[in-house]
Amino acid sequence: MKRYKPSITALNILIVLFIPIFLLLSFLTSYFLNAYPIIMWGIILLFWAVYIIFFMIFLPLYFKNTVYHVSKEDVIKYSGFFIKSQQYMKVSSVQYVTKLFTPFSKYTGFNFLKLNALGGDIVLLFLTKADAEAISSVIFSSIKNII
């Protein structure tokens, strides 16, 4: 059973990518609510509190606690930090696999695998391109051996 973790590069890109968005939201808030300074500063502080809580605390903890275990028999996903979750799927029950590679995914880590079965699915998020290819090849070879 091989162990995979989400790409830290994807986490860093998400953190940096959303700074200009929150700066733009702060600018628009100060532009349109300049006549109401208490409301304006309250909303700006709310935006940055959301940024700090979600992008500086929640996402790093999610990336740290998420682990994917893949073997020829099963796929297990462990995630969460307040509420821990575990998803288990037998490779023999996988109906099809959806691979999503974004542009520059080799450098960004925005690669996703969705394993679909008759009763549910498992989404493996933010994998490196090499990990996504390795997982999909293990699953495809296992499926071919079953047929």
Sequence and secondary structure as in RCSB ss.txt:
>XXXX:A:sequence
MKRYKPSITALNILIVLFIPIFLLLSFLTSYFLNAYPIIMWGIILLFWAVYIIFFMIFLPLYFKNTVYHVSKEDV
IKYSGFFIKSQQYMKVSSVQYVTKLFTPFSKYTGFNFLKLNALGGDIVLLFLTKADAEAISSVIFSSIKNII
>XXXX:A:secstr
 EEE   HHHHHHHHHHHHHHHHHHHHHHHHHTTT HHHHHHHHHHHHHHHIIIIIIIHHHHHHH EEEE SSEE
EEEE SSS EEEEEEGGGEEEEEEEE TTHHHH  EEEEEEESS EEEEEEE HHHHHHHHHHHHHHHHHH 
